[in-house]
Amino acid sequence: MRVVVTGAAGFIGSHVADALAAAGHEVLAVDAPGRSLAPGVARRTWARVGSRPGVTAVETDLAVDALDALAAADVVVHLAGRPGVRSSWGPGRAAAERDNVRATARLLAACAGRPAGRRPRVVVASSSSVYGSAGHRPNREDDPPNPESPYAASKVEVERLAALAARDGLRTVLLRYFSVYGPRQRPDMAFHRFVEAALDGRPLPLFGDGRRSRSFTHVRDVVGATLAAAAADLPPGIAVNVGHHEPVAVRSAIGVLTGVLGVRPQIQRAAPVAGDATRTWADTERAARLLGWTARTGLAEGLADQIAWHRALRVQEEVRAG
Ligand SMILES: NC(=O)c1ccc[n+]([C@@H]2O[C@H](COP(=O)([O-])OP(=O)(O)OC[C@H]3O[C@@H](n4cnc5c(N)ncnc54)[C@H](O)[C@@H]3O)[C@@H](O)[C@H]2O)c1
């Protein structure tokens, strides 16, 4: 299969590109590392992704230019965008609009512009944040949207565009990812900040009181769901939750994380982030039924995996520094 992966210099995209190449697919990796929240990290990942056999890397800002080559694929996995609730307030709002909404509109138009029968299937990254805070049951895909931040609102708009394109004959599928973690996690995300602080011997920087809970989902499981969606014949425009079925409170996750690290939890609290859902909770019936997918990685195992990555990175940096 010829697969385009956008956002391939990013956390999830680099894992998806690796997995597709390892499975023998021809991968066209697309990114604009300068648009990343962490451009230095993205540039390093980009260089590594581009040197992988089976991967061709093309640097393109999708908000400006949607490559023709992109639409000539069998499947497009669209993971490029501006993630994060916190960074979407203030000046970040325009970036969320540009890199989520405008870039997706261009990409969908390029794919829909192909002759019928030669249009790619398009898997689009959405987010649990479209639901807002979950109540006393897991969120199902047909629950109404309730965006609580500019980031969430941009993803609701991305979903609307993908649903419209589906009505126009494009086979789109929306994957609503829930709090993804694991090796290469973005530096702005909670577990990344916690592990780095703990390894430095600093207190863990916690927004709020730690009672918020999340369907934390390991990136290995996320890649599994994404590849399954790329290969499946799903009803066009459908949304599928990609999240662990058991939410965990952030303070419990800190207990697990410091337990794996073998350190005493020390916390430095900061004010909660506006728009941060009090709870995310994935109903996974649809993913199980349509993709044969369930998250398999438990938090202790998954965090051990992420911690090992942070440690390996530190060793590499020490070697580089001589
Ligand atoms: N990580 C999570 O927990 C999570 C949860 C829900 C949804 N998502 C969504 O999944 C996708 C991937 O998330 P991630 O955590 O890997 O983020 P990431 O920031 O690591 O990766 C996104 C990549 O997109 C690229 N990009 C941004 N704007 C671009 C543009 N205009 N043109 C080309 N490339 C551009 C960036 O350079 C970056 O490498 C995003 O759409 C995000 O909103 C992520």
The ligand as an SDF file (V2000), in Angstrom:
LIG
                    3D

 44 48  0  0  0  0  0  0  0  0999 V2000
   -1.0310   13.1240   21.6880 N   0  0  0  0  0  0  0  0  0  0  0  0
   -2.2950   13.0340   22.1150 C   0  0  0  0  0  0  0  0  0  0  0  0
   -2.5670   12.6570   23.2650 O   0  0  0  0  0  0  0  0  0  0  0  0
   -3.4320   13.3890   21.1890 C   0  0  0  0  0  0  0  0  0  0  0  0
   -4.7450   13.2660   21.6800 C   0  0  0  0  0  0  0  0  0  0  0  0
   -5.8050   13.6090   20.8370 C   0  0  0  0  0  0  0  0  0  0  0  0
   -5.5790   14.0100   19.5450 C   0  0  0  0  0  0  0  0  0  0  0  0
   -4.2940   14.1310   19.0950 N   0  0  0  0  0  0  0  0  0  0  0  0
   -4.0860   14.5870   17.7180 C   0  0  0  0  0  0  0  0  0  0  0  0
   -3.2310   13.6780   17.0500 O   0  0  0  0  0  0  0  0  0  0  0  0
   -2.3950   14.3680   16.1260 C   0  0  0  0  0  0  0  0  0  0  0  0
   -0.9300   14.0910   16.4340 C   0  0  0  0  0  0  0  0  0  0  0  0
   -0.6540   14.5050   17.7660 O   0  0  0  0  0  0  0  0  0  0  0  0
    0.8200   14.4450   18.3770 P   0  0  0  0  0  0  0  0  0  0  0  0
    0.6700   14.3540   19.8420 O   0  0  0  0  0  0  0  0  0  0  0  0
    1.6200   13.4300   17.6440 O   0  0  0  0  0  0  0  0  0  0  0  0
    1.3270   15.9200   18.0240 O   0  0  0  0  0  0  0  0  0  0  0  0
    2.7660   16.4340   17.4990 P   0  0  0  0  0  0  0  0  0  0  0  0
    2.7940   17.8920   17.7330 O   0  0  0  0  0  0  0  0  0  0  0  0
    3.8540   15.6150   18.1040 O   0  0  0  0  0  0  0  0  0  0  0  0
    2.6860   16.1330   15.9410 O   0  0  0  0  0  0  0  0  0  0  0  0
    2.0130   16.9720   15.0440 C   0  0  0  0  0  0  0  0  0  0  0  0
    2.9380   17.2490   13.8750 C   0  0  0  0  0  0  0  0  0  0  0  0
    2.2140   18.0360   12.9210 O   0  0  0  0  0  0  0  0  0  0  0  0
    3.1410   18.9220   12.3220 C   0  0  0  0  0  0  0  0  0  0  0  0
    2.4090   20.0730   11.7490 N   0  0  0  0  0  0  0  0  0  0  0  0
    1.7460   21.0500   12.4250 C   0  0  0  0  0  0  0  0  0  0  0  0
    1.2310   21.9260   11.5620 N   0  0  0  0  0  0  0  0  0  0  0  0
    1.5660   21.5080   10.3190 C   0  0  0  0  0  0  0  0  0  0  0  0
    1.3250   22.0090    9.0080 C   0  0  0  0  0  0  0  0  0  0  0  0
    0.6440   23.1500    8.8140 N   0  0  0  0  0  0  0  0  0  0  0  0
    1.8070   21.3120    7.9500 N   0  0  0  0  0  0  0  0  0  0  0  0
    2.5090   20.1640    8.1300 C   0  0  0  0  0  0  0  0  0  0  0  0
    2.7780   19.6560    9.3580 N   0  0  0  0  0  0  0  0  0  0  0  0
    2.3090   20.3240   10.4260 C   0  0  0  0  0  0  0  0  0  0  0  0
    4.0830   19.3420   13.4270 C   0  0  0  0  0  0  0  0  0  0  0  0
    5.3130   19.8170   12.9230 O   0  0  0  0  0  0  0  0  0  0  0  0
    4.1970   18.0350   14.2360 C   0  0  0  0  0  0  0  0  0  0  0  0
    5.3640   17.3110   13.8800 O   0  0  0  0  0  0  0  0  0  0  0  0
   -2.7700   15.8370   16.2480 C   0  0  0  0  0  0  0  0  0  0  0  0
   -3.7260   16.1490   15.2590 O   0  0  0  0  0  0  0  0  0  0  0  0
   -3.4080   15.9390   17.6220 C   0  0  0  0  0  0  0  0  0  0  0  0
   -4.3110   17.0190   17.7220 O   0  0  0  0  0  0  0  0  0  0  0  0
   -3.2250   13.8330   19.8920 C   0  0  0  0  0  0  0  0  0  0  0  0
  1  2  1  0
  2  3  2  0
  2  4  1  0
  4  5  1  0
  4 44  2  0
  5  6  2  0
  6  7  1  0
  7  8  2  0
  8  9  1  0
  8 44  1  0
  9 10  1  0
  9 42  1  0
 10 11  1  0
 11 12  1  0
 11 40  1  0
 12 13  1  0
 13 14  1  0
 14 15  2  0
 14 16  1  0
 14 17  1  0
 17 18  1  0
 18 19  2  0
 18 20  1  0
 18 21  1  0
 21 22  1  0
 22 23  1  0
 23 24  1  0
 23 38  1  0
 24 25  1  0
 25 26  1  0
 25 36  1  0
 26 27  1  0
 26 35  1  0
 27 28  2  0
 28 29  1  0
 29 30  1  0
 29 35  2  0
 30 31  1  0
 30 32  2  0
 32 33  1  0
 33 34  2  0
 34 35  1  0
 36 37  1  0
 36 38  1  0
 38 39  1  0
 40 41  1  0
 40 42  1  0
 42 43  1  0
M  CHG  2   8   1  16  -1
M  END
$$$$
